[in-house]
Amino acid sequence: TLIGYFCLGYPSEEDCVPTLEREGWEQRRPAVILRR
């Protein structure tokens, strides 16, 4: 499992789809909401 993805500087392009999803590494998962 990939834990982090580090970028330095400004992106060369903006996209609504995350890079890892676009490249086929990871798929989106639903957000987990924790309430105390």
Residue pairs with C-beta under 8 A, 6 or more apart in sequence:
2 20
2 25
2 26
5 19
5 20
15 22
18 26
18 28
20 26
21 27
21 28
